[in-house]
Amino acid sequence: MDMDVDLELEMKISRRELRVLLLHEFRSGSKATEATRNICSTMGKDALSIRTAQHWFHRFKNGNFELDDLPHTGRPSEVDMDHLKQLIEEDPRLTTRCLSERLGCSHTTVETHLHELGKT
């Protein structure tokens, strides 16, 4: 099978699966650059950057073998839609920034949910 022709392998791997492969390479004694070469030769040339492999190898060397994404800090992207509706019914002139302060989320999140409600 010619890897250049088979584009199906590219884009079919999740970030977690990629991390499992990196952990395997790490435990096999590979260096980050070698792991990148091995994974990209199998999964597609753009499946992994050397910098990403170095990041994960550094974590593994420090004893951190958690492969899942950690929750991000910051404002939540979910909004209580009933509360949003109530606020805009009470005062339809409220800005997205004002609404975001009251709801504890970003103004872009408010804009997204207002758009879902058909509001501008």
Protein Blocks (a to p, Z undefined) as FASTA:
>chain_A
ZZklmmmlgopacfklmmmmmmmmmmnopafklmmmmmmmmnopklpcfklmmmmmmmmm
nopacfbdcddedjdfbdcfklmmmmmmmmmmbcfklmmmmnopafklmmmmmmmnopZZ
